[in-house]
């Protein structure tokens, strides 16, 4: 399959929304609010905005240029650009293949919670032990996981325009509208404790947006910067083969640099909305102590308790919230599966339907093993970063904490020193199109990005 016979996005809007949908995922929703609150609120936001539009933009435009210039998915694009770096394509194919196996499991958890709230049983989800009871159940997690995977596969099987692009145009606007609605509602909340202490949503918002410089040292500022680097890197779905693969469907007449900025803008806006949705609500009903929860414990333990504390309206808010989370997880999962399917199609020349079926079956087997990691295959494995892991955590650690920073680092070497930065900018400037921040790009891809990525790899892999 060549660049000339491949499908493409029918419009610029379709590409931007689908690509933004790939970036807007669970990391935005369950990590961004916690990291922002922990790292000084507005201080973190300012640093994050700088990094996401510099470091994030640099790596994203490089991956987009690689995909569009070669017209190939991540599996083959690196080899086409520079044969000696073909191994990087294999890594960029392997990473989403592994991520897919556990991401659909988490998607199944979200789908289960959506079902619980829609059926009016949201109060049950707030009970202590509900989440643990669910994931250790022998049947329910597998059923919801396979259902979520099937929804993902149906979109992929429909093709680039009728599946990926159409779903992006429909799901992303709905997701954004729901996020705005929940965020506004969250700001109106207030509660008064038995001791007369009143907490409001606006006070919770201040924790998110007002810089907190109390106790700030050079060391803590450094940690905040690296937390922002990690959030910017992982939030944008970089080094997963997604941007390369999606950009292989980008039209040549589209402004690559502007597309990247728009994708980053949408992703950042949704991340901020996540903070506005979650931080004020958690603060109102759980105080500052509740803001320390992150990841699954925030999404599946703390937030159901917050919704229960809202009273009758909490069931409705919870249903709308988990619908939004389902859409975010689905748009991300679609992009992950597409990397796998596109690679299979290029390697074997099989039709999309058959490649999707193979991808579905492989992911299903892996996902069932991940589900059983909390029951039949349960173990506790100490990781180098200090955490204790089950199967899902091991997969997440290997891909997110180790392989993705390595892929990004080697990519910087490829684009900065082997192919040269002009290889990227030449593609971005086709037909006189403008490449924004060109001088900054040259410095970042060669010097700044590699240094930050080495630090990120050490920090994420070893927990330093």
C-alpha positions, 0 to 999 in steps of 0.5 A: 500500500502506497501513499497514492492508494491510501485513504485520506481524511476528507477535510482538515476539520476531520483530521484535527478532530480525529487527531485531537480525539486520539490525544484527549484520553484518560490521562487528561481526565484523571492525571491533569487535575491532580498534578496541577493541584499538587504542583502549585496550581497556576504555576503548573498551568503556566509551565505546562502551557509553555512546554506543550506549545514548545516541546509538544509542538516540536515532537508532534510536528516531526511525527506528523511530517514523517507520516504525511511525507512517507504516506505510511503508518508508524510500522513502516514510516521510519524505515522509509525515511531512514532504513537504519531506523526501521527498528523504531517503527517496530517499537512504535507498532509494539507500544500501541499493541500492548497499550491496546490490551489494557486500555480497553480494560479501563474502557470497560471499567468506564462503560460499567460505571456509565451503565451503573449511573444510567440505571440509577444505581450510582449510589452503589458505586460510591460504596467502599469496596465497589470498585475492587469488587467489580474488577475482581469479578470473574465475568463482568469486567471481561464482558464490558471490556469486550463490548468496549473493544467491539465498539472501537473495532466497528469504527475502525472497520468502517474506514478512515473517512466513514469510521475514524473521521465521522466518529471524530466529527460527532463524538468530539463536539459532544465530549466538549459540550458535556465537559463545558456543562459539567465544568460550569455546574462544578463551579456552582457547588458549595457545602457546609460542614458540621463545624460551619466551614463552607467550601465552594466550587470557586474556591476549588477553582482558585486552587487550580488556577492561582499560582501557589508559591508557598514553600517553592524551592529550586528543587520543587520547581524542577519537579514541577517542570518535569511533571509538566514535561511528562503530562505534556508528553503523555497527554498528546499521544506522542511516541505511540505511532498515532500521530505518524499513522493519522498524518499518513492520511493528511492531505498535502494541501493542509497546513501541517504546522497549523493542524498541530497547533490546533490539535494541541489547543483542543487537547489542552483546552479539554485538559483544563476543562477536566481540571475545572470539572474535577478539582472544584467538585472534589474540593467541595465535598472532600476538601484538599485531602481529596485532591491527592487521588489520581488515576483509577482511584480518582475516577472510580473511587473518589468521584462516585463518592463526590456524586453521591454527596451531591444528593439526587442530582449527583446521579444525573451528573455522574451519568453525564460525566461517565458518558463524557469519559466513555467518549474520551476513552473511545476516541483514544482507543480508536487511534490506538487500534488504527496503528495496529490495523494500518500496520497489518494492512501495509505488511500483508495487503489484507483488506481493512475488515480482515485486519480489524478482525485480527486486531480485535481478536489479538486485543481481546485475548490480551485484554482477557489476560489483563482482566484475569490479572486481578483474579486467576493471574493475580500477583504483586511485582515490585517495579523499579519506580517503587510501585507494586504492579499487577499485569495492567500496571506492568504493561503500563510501566513498560510502555509509558514509563520506558518505551515511549520516552525511548522512542521519542528520544531516538526520534529526536536524534533521527529528526535532529541529527540524521535526517536534519530538521529541514526534512521536517520543515520542508514537508511542513512548508509545501506550497508555501505553507507557513511553519510556525516557530521554525527557529525554535523547532531547530533548537528544541529538536536537536538540544532541548527535547533530547535533554528533557526526554532523558530526564523524563525517562530516568524519572518515570522509569526509576521514580526519581 
